[in-house]
Amino acid sequence: MRVSWATEAVPGRDWPNEDFVAAAEGAVVVLDGCSLPPGTDLGCRHGTAWYARTLGLELLARLLEEPPGRPEERGERLRPLLGRAIDAVAARHVRTCDLGHPATPAATVVAVREHRGAVEHLVLADSTLLLDSGDSLEVVSTAQARRYAAADPGAAAYAVTGARPAGALRRAALLTDGATRLADRFRLLGWQDLMGVLGGEGPGELLRRTRESEFGDPHCQRWPRHKRHDDATAALCVF
């Protein structure tokens, strides 16, 4: 599995990118920290960018270390891995932060793991996974569930998981909602076209086109949206 990616914070913003992407041999994770207006009390001294980064690294480590289960369990095994990662992050700051605060840091999660002939995936909340078999493109998202990774490991139960034989997939794309705007909000590209940009010109080009469209609609009139720009992250896996 070869992974290429690009990530970019909101242009001109004076706080950090709250998206996070990390990859190692056989696994990749993309998280989108849930942004709130500057100055919002999160009950946490660390912040959303820290949470997304820390959870992403905890999950990636578990994806690499967890031995594979029986074939019928593949994919489903990723839920408990996410739950344990959420629990581990909570343990890191429970003594210093109010994890019961309604605005406690949270994030969406997308993960892909290739191991022993299978490609497993997990999607939680409104980030998106594209699975390209060459003959068809599947769009995986749980945007309607509105459950995010935060302090409760039980949120992992709401993730969509699945698995395919490695030979059944050509590519997979992991996208935060800032990187899907050309398809799902602006309707300038179809999902297949978006995958074509990723595969042909790369994740950086997708983000460049997204910013170009956003700057072309500075008052959010052509494409009504509550944020002119958003952190944007795209990772492409080629099998």
Secondary structure, DSSP 8 states (H G I E B T S, - for coil): -EEEEEEE--TT-SS---EEEEEETTEEEEEEE----TT---S-SS-HHHHHHHHHHHHHHHHHHS----GGGTTTTHHHHHHHHHHHHHHHHTTTS-TTSTT---EEEEEEEEETTEEEEEEESS-EEEEE-SS-EEEEE-TTT---BSS-GGGGGG-EEEEEEGGG-SEEEEE-TTSSHHHHTS-SS-HHHHHHHHHHT-HHHHHHHHHHHHHTSTTS-SS--S-SS--EEEEEEE-
